[in-house]
Amino acid sequence: MFKSSLSFSLPLMNAAGTLGFAPELRLHRELGQLGAFLTNPVSLTPRTPAHGVRYLTYPGGFLLHTGYPNPGLEAVLRRCVPRWERSPIPVIVHLLGQGVDDLASMALRLESVPGVMGIELGFPKDATHNLVRAFVEAACGELPVIARLPVDQAVELAPTALDAGAEAVSLGAPRGALPLPGRRLVEGRLYGPALFPQALAAVRTLVQMGVLVIGAGGVYFQAQVQSMLSAGALAVQLDSVLWRGNWVSTAD
Amino acid sequence: MATYPGRVNEVRQDCGGALEAFVACPSSAVPPPGRYLSAYALVDIDAPLATPLFLSQLAPGGFWAAPPFPASWLPGTELILRGPLGTGFDLSSSIARLALAGLSDSPARLLPLALVALKRDCAVTLYTDAHLSALPSTLEIYPLSSLHEALTWPDLLALDLPLERLPALRDLLGLQPGDLLPCPAQALIWTPMPCAGLAECGACAVPSHRGYKLACEDGPVFPINHLEW
């Protein structure tokens, strides 16, 4: 196999975790707008949902702490490969980095799976340069690797990811915390329209650094997609707007 | 996935004093009891997510949606509706005695069951601590504290409660962890469902005896004896 380059018929895709593990017929309206399908995060072994509070709102968005539940790579392959093969758009599998050995074996396994165009790699919170380098190197093989870096760390970590072999960087949700009664804090990923200015600034800076970047974060309108593309983004990922609905007519 | 246009035509107080909305929509969009619609108001351009709408009462040309819904929804608000989604209540024709128990802020999501059952001449009781008005006179109402005395009476107990109140329900009924209810029971588990069945995101996960279930897809109504509580 040859190492494919990243190019998309349409510069839009869903963010990992927003439309499930495989493109389904019931999503035809959403899929018709996209140039690639990102799977939910997949780990080598099954993961169950996080305990406790998993969703909180704040003005402008919401916090999500799900634990990235998934049935593990082999179960996902059994369930999804036929649909990946039939997909009208390329499939990019998001791998959840837990360890170097896990990632290397998952990436190798995916090389022989039909319908897979590439790998998007997720990192644990508070990822360091060393961890990013080790994970990207472990995942690099025949399939192109996109490193998904939290928008608030992307500028710092992107050079390391590219140096380790990633072809591009995509922007992931930043982390935050919200209080519960009793002063306990819940940590999680942040989504919502309030993130867009931060995400656009990160896209601009990364492009200026020469990084191939897939923008994401707080995109709710077609004009925001155009802003990211005009800033030099290779493509743009949609996240919570797909859950809210009406993206298609918003785009019209 | 089916989407429909909808419109808020009227807003009124429900039987518990909270606001409910009349949503005009095609009949195929009306959610059966316990199922839901994912609704987005076109005026809420900054809303991060849609709102789940549950049936409170059927009406010609649409349905009354149970609370809560955004305060910005006024008569005339145009909606985009997706659904009906999820799994709702199963009120089989063999049921003659129906008990309803509302542990959420409003029992409105249970009322369509009561109306269906009363039409079938079933005996229906409602257990709630909410202050209620304008309910059918044939509906008997008791405080939640008496629910444990009635568990052998109904053919079906239908509950509506937040996920975090499952342990409180166990205490209310005087059950130990792992005990089964003596009557068939279905529970509408009220929990945020941000992806509304699109992503298996796990935010609405409910623990069951066979791993976790997703309220947005597998529920939000579950046979309660299938759940870990």
Interface residues (C-beta under 8 A of the other chain):
Chain A: G17 T18 L19 G20 F21 R26 L27 R29 N40 T48 P49 A50 R54 Y55 T57 G60 G61 F62 L64 T66 G67 Y68 P69 Y191 G192 P193 Y220 S240 L242 W243 R244 G245 N246 S249
Chain B: M1 T3 S38 Y40 L42 I45 D46 A47 P48 L49 A50 I80 R82 P192 P194 C195 A196 L198 A199 E200 C201 G202 A203 C204 A205 G211 Y212
